[in-house]
Amino acid sequence: MDLTMDLSIRKPEQRIKQQSQPYVLIPPAVQQRVMQQT
């Protein structure tokens, strides 16, 4: 759990650059809702 949290916290910028999506930092549950709505 610590490793996953650490990666999520340390590499948010990389994720934003790679995906370029506004809801990258939003929790998975919310991401799923956004994906479904889209």
N, C-alpha and C positions, 0 to 999 in steps of 0.2 A: 504493500500500500504506500509506504514511504517513497519507494522508487517512482511509482506512478505519479504521485503528487509532486515529487521533486522535478520530474521531467516536465510535467504540465506547467509548473511555475517557472522553470529555468528556460524553457524553449517556446514561450508564447509568441515571441517576435518571429521566430523561424516559421512557426505554423501560420502566422498572419501573412508572411511573405509568400509562402508556398501556396496556401489556399486563397488568400486575398478575400476572405469572407468576413462580414461584420459580426457573425455570431460564433467566432472561433473560441472566444473566451467564455462563452455561455455553457453551462453544464449540459452533459449529454442528453438528459431528459428534455430540456428545452430545445436542444438541437433537433431531436426527433420530432417534436411538435412543429417546429419551423419547417423541417423537411416535409412533413406530412401536409402542412398547409400549402406549401409550394407545390 
